[in-house]
Amino acid sequence: VHFVESGGGEVLPGGSLRLSCTASGFTFTTYTMYWYRQAPGKQREWIATITSPSQSTSHAPSVKGRFVISRDNAKKMLYLQMNNLQPEDTALYFCTEEDHWGQGTQVTVAS
């Protein structure tokens, strides 16, 4: 099982980013997928969940209304659209099925 996250970067407060996650090594279409993040000195935090095949979603209160999780099962891709980013969103972002983790992609929000 292998995950590769991409799309992170540095943005100004109020900016947007779209994170992508390429999944391989397992039957992606049958797994519920998650985004987590970890800020320096803090515990890993759950951000969002998306099921399959129904693609039901849920988001943490801290990001609800700003972030949207989605997936493309045909491409084995997971996405996280992040809008109205704030400095407190600065963290390393991971996709996972909760047994395996990628290296993450860094998101920095600073003025």
C-alpha positions as CSV (number, residue, x, y, z in Angstrom):
1,V,0.0,0.0,0.0
2,H,1.4,3.3,-1.0
3,F,0.2,6.9,-0.8
4,V,1.8,10.0,-2.4
5,E,0.4,13.4,-1.4
6,S,0.9,16.5,-3.4
7,G,-0.4,20.0,-3.9
8,G,0.9,21.7,-0.7
9,G,2.6,25.0,-0.6
10,E,2.7,28.4,1.0
11,V,-0.3,30.7,0.6
12,L,-1.6,33.9,2.1
13,P,-4.5,33.9,4.6
14,G,-7.7,33.6,2.7
15,G,-6.0,31.6,-0.1
16,S,-6.8,28.2,-1.5
17,L,-5.0,25.0,-2.3
18,R,-6.1,21.6,-3.7
19,L,-4.3,18.6,-2.3
20,S,-4.1,15.3,-4.2
21,C,-3.3,11.8,-3.1
22,T,-2.3,9.0,-5.4
23,A,-3.1,5.6,-4.0
24,S,-1.7,2.2,-5.0
25,G,-1.3,-1.4,-3.8
26,F,-4.8,-2.0,-2.6
27,T,-8.4,-2.0,-3.9
28,F,-9.0,1.7,-3.6
29,T,-12.7,1.5,-4.5
30,T,-13.6,-0.6,-1.5
31,Y,-11.9,1.6,1.2
32,T,-13.1,4.6,3.2
33,M,-10.4,7.2,2.9
34,Y,-9.3,10.0,5.2
35,W,-7.3,13.2,5.4
36,Y,-5.4,14.0,8.5
37,R,-2.9,16.8,9.4
38,Q,-0.2,17.4,12.0
39,A,1.1,20.8,13.0
40,P,4.4,21.2,14.7
41,G,4.3,20.1,18.3
42,K,0.7,18.9,18.1
43,Q,-1.0,15.6,17.7
44,R,-2.3,14.3,14.4
45,E,-5.7,15.7,13.7
46,W,-8.5,14.1,11.7
47,I,-9.8,16.4,8.9
48,A,-12.2,14.6,6.7
49,T,-13.6,11.2,5.7
50,I,-15.1,9.9,2.4
51,T,-16.7,6.5,2.0
52,S,-16.9,4.3,-1.1
53,P,-18.9,3.7,-3.2
54,S,-21.5,6.0,-1.8
55,Q,-18.9,8.9,-1.3
56,S,-20.6,10.1,1.9
57,T,-18.4,12.7,3.5
58,S,-17.8,14.2,6.9
59,H,-15.5,17.0,8.0
60,A,-14.0,18.2,11.2
61,P,-15.7,21.2,12.8
62,S,-12.4,23.1,12.4
63,V,-12.6,22.9,8.6
64,K,-16.3,22.4,7.8
65,G,-17.5,24.9,5.3
66,R,-13.9,25.6,4.1
67,F,-12.5,22.2,3.1
68,V,-14.1,19.6,0.9
69,I,-12.9,16.0,0.5
70,S,-13.6,14.1,-2.8
71,R,-12.3,11.1,-4.6
72,D,-12.1,9.7,-8.2
73,N,-12.2,5.9,-7.9
74,A,-11.4,5.4,-11.6
75,K,-8.1,7.2,-11.1
76,K,-7.5,6.0,-7.5
77,M,-7.2,9.6,-6.4
78,L,-8.2,11.4,-3.2
79,Y,-8.5,15.2,-3.1
80,L,-8.9,17.9,-0.5
81,Q,-10.0,21.3,-1.7
82,M,-9.1,23.9,0.9
83,N,-10.5,27.4,0.8
84,N,-10.2,30.4,3.1
85,L,-7.0,29.0,4.5
86,Q,-5.9,30.5,7.9
87,P,-2.5,30.4,9.7
88,E,-3.9,27.6,12.0
89,D,-4.3,25.4,9.0
90,T,-0.5,25.2,8.7
91,A,0.5,21.6,9.0
92,L,1.7,18.4,7.2
93,Y,-1.3,16.8,5.5
94,F,-1.7,13.1,5.0
95,C,-4.1,10.8,3.2
96,T,-4.7,7.4,4.6
97,E,-7.0,4.4,5.0
98,E,-5.9,4.5,8.6
99,D,-3.4,1.5,8.4
100,H,-0.8,3.1,6.0
101,W,0.5,6.6,5.7
102,G,2.3,8.6,3.1
103,Q,5.0,11.2,3.6
104,G,2.5,14.0,3.6
105,T,2.5,17.4,1.9
106,Q,3.3,20.6,3.7
107,V,0.8,23.5,3.8
108,T,1.9,26.8,5.2
109,V,-0.4,29.8,5.6
110,A,1.4,33.0,6.4
111,S,1.4,36.6,5.6
